[in-house]
Amino acid sequence: MGDQSRSIDRTLKNPEFTEVHIITLPEELPVTEALELANTLKVEFGIISKIYLNRVFPLSELDLNLMTESEKELFLEIIKNQNLAKNKLTELGFEVININFIPELDSSKLIKNISSQLQDVSKLLTSEKS
């Protein structure tokens, strides 16, 4: 049993076999929990994690100008929180990858959009390794 446990431990700690991707919301509590998990993985296993911010609103100034004042106020607060989350993570040395919010109710369209975003992320991560 000990040999098998040591083998599993070596595999988990080997960056050629194991990567950990932490997905969190761009809000204070979820980011804090993601950081705690990433720190535990680093201390306990020597694993460096990638952190993804999920449900990010990629709004431009033009988008905001098309909103009512109450909508604009709400989304400015969301954007502020997103930026605080991203800044907190990058200041601590994490590469942050955004996964944008997809306003879609049709499940087949939603899956296509998510798939497209994840393919873009995969290409980005693959090009970084080369």
C-alpha positions in Angstrom: 0.0 0.0 0.0 2.8 2.4 0.8 4.4 2.1 -2.7 1.1 2.8 -4.3 0.5 5.9 -2.2 4.0 7.2 -2.9 3.4 6.6 -6.6 0.2 8.6 -6.5 1.9 11.4 -4.6 4.7 11.6 -7.2 2.1 11.7 -10.0 0.2 14.5 -8.3 3.3 16.5 -7.8 4.6 16.0 -11.3 3.7 19.0 -13.5 4.0 16.9 -16.7 1.0 14.8 -15.5 -1.0 17.1 -13.3 -2.4 20.6 -13.7 -4.9 22.2 -11.4 -7.3 24.8 -12.8 -9.3 26.7 -10.2 -12.5 28.4 -11.4 -14.0 31.1 -9.3 -16.4 34.0 -9.5 -14.9 37.5 -9.7 -16.2 38.4 -6.2 -14.4 38.8 -2.9 -15.4 35.6 -1.0 -15.0 33.2 -3.9 -11.6 34.7 -4.8 -10.4 34.4 -1.2 -11.5 30.8 -1.2 -9.7 30.2 -4.5 -6.5 31.7 -3.1 -6.7 29.6 0.0 -7.1 26.5 -2.2 -4.2 27.5 -4.5 -2.0 28.2 -1.4 -2.8 24.8 0.1 -2.0 23.0 -3.2 1.3 24.9 -3.4 2.3 24.3 0.2 1.1 20.7 0.5 1.8 19.4 -3.0 4.1 21.9 -4.7 1.4 22.4 -7.4 1.1 25.9 -9.0 -2.5 26.4 -10.0 -4.1 28.5 -12.8 -7.0 30.6 -11.8 -10.0 31.4 -14.0 -12.5 34.1 -13.4 -15.9 32.8 -14.5 -18.9 34.9 -15.5 -16.9 38.0 -16.4 -18.8 40.8 -18.0 -16.7 42.2 -20.9 -18.5 45.5 -21.2 -17.1 48.4 -23.2 -17.7 52.1 -22.7 -20.2 52.0 -25.6 -22.1 49.2 -23.9 -22.4 51.2 -20.7 -23.5 54.3 -22.6 -26.4 52.4 -24.1 -27.8 51.5 -20.6 -30.2 53.3 -18.4 -28.6 55.1 -15.4 -29.7 52.3 -12.9 -28.4 49.6 -15.2 -25.1 51.5 -15.7 -24.8 51.9 -11.9 -25.3 48.2 -11.4 -22.8 47.1 -14.0 -20.2 49.7 -12.9 -20.3 48.0 -9.5 -19.9 44.6 -11.1 -17.0 45.8 -13.2 -15.3 47.3 -10.1 -15.6 44.0 -8.3 -14.3 42.1 -11.3 -11.3 44.5 -11.5 -10.6 44.2 -7.7 -10.7 40.4 -8.0 -8.4 40.3 -11.0 -6.0 42.8 -9.4 -5.9 40.8 -6.1 -5.0 37.6 -8.0 -2.4 39.2 -10.3 -0.7 41.1 -7.4 -0.2 37.7 -5.8 1.5 36.4 -9.0 -1.3 34.4 -10.5 -2.0 34.4 -14.2 -5.7 35.1 -14.5 -7.8 33.8 -17.3 -11.3 35.3 -17.9 -14.3 33.3 -18.9 -16.9 35.7 -20.1 -20.5 35.7 -19.1 -22.7 34.2 -21.8 -26.2 35.7 -21.9 -27.9 32.7 -23.5 -30.8 30.5 -22.5 -30.7 28.1 -25.4 -28.6 25.2 -24.1 -27.1 24.2 -27.5 -26.0 27.8 -28.2 -24.7 28.1 -24.7 -22.6 24.9 -25.1 -21.2 26.2 -28.4 -20.3 29.5 -26.9 -18.6 27.9 -23.9 -16.8 25.5 -26.1 -15.5 28.3 -28.3 -14.3 30.3 -25.2 -12.5 27.2 -23.8 -10.9 26.4 -27.2 -9.5 30.0 -27.2 -8.2 29.5 -23.6 -6.7 26.2 -24.6 -4.9 27.8 -27.5 -3.6 30.5 -25.3 -2.3 28.0 -22.7 -0.8 25.8 -25.4 1.1 28.7 -27.0 2.5 29.6 -23.5 4.0 26.2 -23.1 5.8 26.3 -26.4 
